[in-house]
Amino acid sequence: MRLLALDTCLNACSVALVRDDAVLSVASEPMSRGHQERLALMVREVMAAADAGFDSLDRIAVTLGPGSFTGLRVGLAFAKGLGAALSIPVIGVGTLEALAASAPEAEEVAAIVGGKRGQAFLQIFRAGAALSAPANVAVEALEAALGPLGPQATLVGPGVDLLTALRPAAPSRRLEAADPAAIARLARTRAPGGLSPLYLRAPDAKLPGGIDP
């Protein structure tokens, strides 16, 4: 199976082409904005580097958030459009589970993305299974949210500093974005669909008069 994985939710634009367990080509560039200008070109570059045609793809994987409102919409729209054009399935993967899967050697993982207004996006895992749903957690409640995990659980993600302050002895990996190959692994056996974006908090943008969109 050949699978194209896309991620534009966090602080990078990432693409990977994977065949079964083998990574054929991968590219990732740090960026907090501008994903819409770079994503299509990066996909073309990754496919060309593997000397692969788009007609060889069996499915597409894309991260759904939480993360940047604009970024996740860019990736999702591109994946849906490409999937429709090629008549192949598109599979959605949560950003936090993709971050956790980027540390496959860890038995227990807390994946965290720093949010705004004193909050963070958090999800915890054991042996690859989620112990909690993705949640927007107040910083002062993070310690309680880590409760089910042992003291040596691995801390992963761009918001990891919020957790290392609570568990300074725990192993940690600051990742600005998920490994796109990990996204592909998660999507390989997953049923198509589940393509609703995961926001977890209200947007910062307001309509005139301060009305929520």
Disulfide bonds with the S-S distance in Angstrom:
none
